[in-house]
Amino acid sequence: MIMAQSAPSNRSSRQRILKFHRWISLAAATFWLVQALTGIGILFHWEIADAAYPSPHQPTDLARIEQRIDAIRSTGATVKTIWTTAGAADRYTINLDKGSVLISGDGTVLRPATIEKPALMGMLVGIHHDLLGGKLGSWIVSISGLLLLSNLALGLTAGWPRGRAWQAALVPTRKGPLPARLYSWHRAIGLWGCLPALLVVTTGTLLKFEDGVGDLIGARPVALPAVPRAGDPVGFAAAASSALAAIPGSTLTMVRWPDEVDATYTVRVRAPGEIRRAYGASVVLVDANTGAVRGTYPIAQADPARGFMSALFPLHTGEFGGLVGRLLSALVGFWLLGIIVLGTMLWTKPRRSGKA
């Protein structure tokens, strides 16, 4: 008697899950298409952006970069930070109070100060992050990410094969009515790619709530008590050299200049073995008064909370796996496009034929 009632109950629950899954998909499909297309488009945006300014490779020369920075300052501009471009090797973007300057490793200017609107790659990055809509766009992307995450879980639950029916579930059929074939392909492709997609979507959604999640798990940023300024700070080259020497074998990622309150250079480097290919997550704090290292914080020795937050970006973009990982992340984007197209066809086809 109990078994007789269990099967209809299970079918009813499965039908409710399928219905909920279907309507959420239809409601948010446009946002997911935008995220998938822009995500695929910007996976190699660093390399594409650098390719727009071809020049021979020049190794990083900290002294010559400092000379370039001093020359820029002499025009009245304020230097905020310098970041690696993450595309071509030994290239840097000097961020000013207004605009930025692209330089090679020896300080040669490849693109003078500009505050023009972002080019195609910059626009795609903006759309992917916040739909070019500021805080409102960022919230829309965050909510759509949560919906996609929950919908992937619903789809996995609805498509999970019963008993030993894995072969039938993972191998789509080419026979039968079109709706049945569409469902078979939708289910098979969904099952093959759902787990990698869950990783990419989960990490991407957590990045949208990075500050809140970091506070929740206790991932505190690297910081030390402020040091009062005592005259002019040491130069960029001295501060960067101290930071690189503090973590042997590291490469320069970012330098933030000291301010009026705290005479400390914040330097980010990429230590050997880091999973972040583009932007290292190891931090070195340098006293701007003396050039001495105040604190060294390799990401490999970070507490679990900070290590977890640092891993979100390379897991989302696939950089943790090098070129192969980034290509796999692109495949997840194409997978999502295929799932959305098949799901839409599956929903519309029976209605066109007048069938339930």
C-alpha positions in Angstrom: 0.0 0.0 0.0 2.8 2.4 0.9 4.7 1.5 -2.4 1.5 2.1 -4.4 1.3 5.6 -3.1 5.0 6.4 -3.4 5.3 6.3 -7.2 2.5 8.8 -7.9 4.0 11.1 -5.2 7.4 10.9 -6.8 6.0 11.6 -10.2 4.1 14.6 -8.8 7.2 16.0 -7.1 9.2 15.5 -10.3 6.5 17.3 -12.4 6.5 20.2 -10.0 10.3 20.5 -10.1 10.1 20.4 -14.0 7.4 23.0 -14.1 9.3 25.3 -11.7 12.6 24.7 -13.6 10.8 25.6 -16.9 9.3 28.9 -15.8 12.5 30.2 -14.1 14.4 29.3 -17.2 12.0 31.2 -19.4 11.9 34.3 -17.1 15.7 34.7 -16.8 16.9 33.2 -20.1 17.8 36.6 -21.6 20.1 37.5 -18.8 21.8 34.1 -18.9 22.3 34.4 -22.6 24.0 37.8 -22.1 26.2 36.5 -19.3 27.2 33.4 -21.3 28.0 35.4 -24.5 29.9 38.1 -22.7 31.7 35.6 -20.5 32.9 33.7 -23.6 33.9 37.0 -25.2 36.1 38.3 -22.3 37.9 35.1 -21.3 41.0 36.3 -23.3 40.3 40.1 -23.1 43.7 40.8 -21.5 45.5 39.3 -24.5 43.2 41.0 -27.0 43.6 44.4 -25.4 47.4 44.1 -25.4 47.4 42.9 -29.0 46.0 46.3 -30.0 49.4 47.9 -29.1 52.0 45.6 -30.6 55.6 46.2 -29.6 58.8 44.1 -28.9 58.9 42.5 -25.5 60.9 44.5 -22.9 61.8 42.9 -19.6 60.6 44.7 -16.5 63.1 47.5 -15.5 61.9 49.0 -12.2 64.2 52.0 -12.4 63.1 53.0 -15.8 59.4 52.5 -14.9 60.0 54.9 -12.0 61.5 57.4 -14.4 58.4 57.2 -16.5 56.2 57.6 -13.4 58.2 60.7 -12.4 57.7 62.1 -15.9 54.0 61.6 -15.7 53.8 63.3 -12.3 55.7 66.3 -13.6 52.7 67.0 -15.8 50.5 67.4 -12.7 48.9 64.0 -12.8 48.4 61.9 -9.6 49.5 58.3 -9.8 47.2 56.0 -7.9 48.3 52.4 -8.8 50.2 50.4 -11.3 48.9 47.0 -12.5 50.2 44.4 -14.8 48.0 44.2 -17.9 47.9 40.4 -17.6 48.0 40.0 -21.4 51.5 40.3 -22.9 54.4 39.8 -20.5 56.0 42.7 -18.7 53.4 45.3 -19.5 51.8 47.7 -17.0 48.9 50.1 -16.8 49.6 53.2 -14.7 46.3 54.4 -13.2 46.0 58.2 -12.7 43.5 60.4 -11.1 42.1 60.9 -14.6 42.8 58.1 -17.1 45.6 55.7 -17.4 48.9 55.1 -19.3 50.0 51.8 -20.9 53.7 51.1 -20.7 56.1 48.4 -21.6 58.5 46.8 -19.1 61.2 49.4 -19.8 58.8 52.4 -19.2 58.2 53.1 -22.9 54.7 54.6 -23.4 52.5 52.3 -25.6 49.3 54.3 -25.1 49.3 57.8 -23.7 47.0 59.0 -21.0 43.4 58.5 -22.1 40.0 58.8 -20.5 38.1 57.6 -23.5 35.1 55.3 -23.2 36.1 51.7 -23.1 36.6 49.8 -26.4 34.7 46.6 -27.3 36.5 44.4 -24.7 36.0 47.0 -22.0 32.3 47.2 -22.9 31.9 43.4 -22.8 33.6 43.3 -19.4 31.3 46.0 -18.1 28.2 44.2 -19.5 29.3 40.9 -17.9 29.9 42.6 -14.5 27.0 45.0 -14.2 25.2 45.4 -17.5 26.9 48.8 -17.7 24.3 49.8 -15.1 26.3 50.6 -12.0 24.9 49.3 -8.7 21.5 48.5 -10.2 23.1 46.5 -13.0 25.3 44.7 -10.5 22.3 43.7 -8.4 20.5 42.4 -11.5 23.5 40.3 -12.4 23.8 39.0 -8.9 20.1 38.0 -8.7 20.3 36.4 -12.1 23.3 34.4 -10.9 21.4 33.1 -7.9 18.5 32.1 -10.2 20.8 30.3 -12.5 22.5 28.5 -9.7 19.2 27.4 -8.2 17.9 26.4 -11.7 21.0 24.3 -12.4 20.3 22.4 -9.2 16.6 22.0 -10.2 17.6 20.8 -13.6 20.1 18.3 -12.2 17.4 17.0 -9.8 14.8 16.7 -12.6 17.1 15.1 -15.0 18.8 12.7 -12.6 18.2 9.2 -13.9 16.5 6.6 -11.8 18.0 3.3 -11.0 20.5 2.2 -13.6 19.1 4.3 -16.5 22.4 6.3 -16.8 23.1 5.1 -20.4 19.7 6.2 -21.6 20.1 9.5 -19.8 23.6 10.3 -21.0 23.2 9.2 -24.6 20.6 11.3 -26.5 18.1 9.5 -28.7 17.7 10.2 -32.4 14.4 8.4 -32.7 10.8 9.3 -31.8 8.8 12.5 -31.9 10.7 15.8 -32.0 9.7 16.9 -28.4 11.0 13.6 -27.1 14.3 14.0 -29.0 14.7 17.6 -27.8 14.1 16.5 -24.2 16.6 13.7 -24.6 19.3 16.0 -25.9 18.5 18.7 -23.3 18.8 16.2 -20.5 21.9 14.4 -21.8 23.8 17.7 -22.5 22.6 19.1 -19.1 23.9 16.0 -17.2 27.3 16.0 -19.0 28.0 19.7 -18.2 26.0 20.5 -15.1 28.8 19.9 -12.5 31.4 22.1 -14.3 28.7 24.7 -14.8 27.8 24.7 -11.1 31.5 25.4 -10.3 31.7 28.3 -12.7 28.3 29.8 -11.8 28.8 29.3 -8.0 32.2 31.0 -8.0 30.9 33.8 -10.3 27.9 34.5 -8.1 30.1 34.5 -4.9 32.3 37.1 -6.6 29.3 39.3 -7.0 28.9 39.1 -3.2 32.6 39.2 -2.5 32.6 41.7 0.3 29.7 40.2 2.1 30.9 36.6 1.7 34.4 37.6 2.8 33.0 39.3 6.0 30.8 36.3 6.7 33.6 33.8 6.6 36.1 36.1 8.2 38.4 36.8 5.2 40.0 40.0 6.4 42.2 42.0 4.0 45.9 42.3 4.7 46.5 45.4 6.8 48.8 46.7 9.5 48.6 49.8 11.7 49.2 53.1 9.8 52.7 54.5 9.8 52.9 58.3 9.8 54.8 59.9 7.0 58.3 61.2 7.6 59.3 63.2 4.6 59.2 62.1 1.0 58.5 58.4 0.5 61.0 56.1 -1.2 60.5 55.6 -4.8 58.6 53.0 -6.7 61.6 51.0 -7.7 62.9 50.6 -4.1 59.4 49.6 -2.8 58.8 47.1 -5.6 62.3 45.6 -5.3 61.8 45.1 -1.5 58.5 43.3 -2.2 59.9 41.0 -4.9 62.9 40.1 -2.7 60.5 39.3 0.2 59.0 36.4 -1.9 61.8 35.0 -4.1 60.8 34.1 -7.6 57.7 36.3 -7.6 56.6 38.7 -10.3 55.1 42.1 -9.9 51.3 42.4 -10.1 50.3 45.7 -8.5 51.7 48.6 -6.5 49.5 51.1 -4.6 51.1 54.3 -3.4 51.0 55.5 0.2 48.6 58.2 1.2 48.7 61.1 3.6 47.5 58.9 6.5 49.6 55.7 6.0 53.1 55.7 4.6 52.9 52.2 3.4 53.2 50.8 -0.1 50.8 47.9 -0.8 52.4 45.5 -3.3 50.8 42.5 -4.8 53.0 39.8 -6.4 52.4 36.5 -8.0 54.4 33.9 -6.1 55.6 30.7 -7.7 52.8 28.1 -7.8 49.9 30.4 -7.4 46.7 29.4 -9.2 46.0 33.0 -10.2 47.7 33.5 -13.5 46.8 37.1 -14.2 46.9 38.8 -10.9 48.9 37.4 -8.0 47.3 37.3 -4.6 50.4 37.4 -2.4 50.8 40.8 -0.6 53.8 42.6 0.7 53.6 45.8 2.8 56.6 48.1 2.5 57.4 51.1 4.7 57.5 54.1 2.4 59.7 56.0 4.9 62.5 53.5 4.8 61.8 50.9 2.1 61.8 48.1 4.6 59.3 45.3 4.4 56.6 45.6 7.1 54.9 42.4 6.4 54.9 39.5 3.9 51.7 37.5 3.2 52.1 34.8 0.6 48.7 33.5 -0.4 49.9 29.9 0.0 50.2 30.6 3.7 47.0 32.6 4.1 44.3 31.5 6.4 41.6 29.3 4.8 39.1 32.1 4.5 41.4 34.4 2.5 42.7 31.5 0.5 39.1 30.6 -0.4 38.2 34.1 -1.5 41.4 34.4 -3.5 40.5 31.1 -5.4 37.1 32.2 -6.6 38.3 34.3 -9.6 40.7 31.7 -11.0 38.1 28.9 -10.6 35.4 31.1 -12.3 37.6 32.0 -15.2 39.4 28.6 -15.5 42.9 30.2 -15.0 43.7 27.7 -12.3 44.1 25.2 -15.1 46.1 27.4 -17.5 45.1 27.6 -21.1 43.2 24.3 -20.9 41.2 25.6 -17.9 40.2 28.8 -19.7 39.1 26.8 -22.7 37.0 24.6 -20.5 35.4 27.7 -19.0 34.6 28.8 -22.5 33.0 25.4 -23.1 30.8 25.9 -20.1 29.6 29.2 -21.7 28.8 27.4 -25.0 27.1 24.6 -22.9 24.8 27.2 -21.3 23.9 28.6 -24.7 23.0 25.2 -26.0 21.0 24.3 -22.9 19.0 27.6 -23.2 18.3 27.1 -26.9 17.3 23.4 -26.5 15.1 24.3 -23.5 13.4 27.0 -25.3 12.7 24.8 -28.3 11.5 22.0 -26.0 9.0 24.5 -24.4 7.7 26.0 -27.6 7.5 22.9 -29.9 4.5 21.2 -28.2 2.6 24.5 -28.2 3.2 25.0 -31.9 1.8 21.5 -32.6 -1.2 22.1 -30.3 -0.2 19.3 -28.0 0.0 19.4 -24.2 
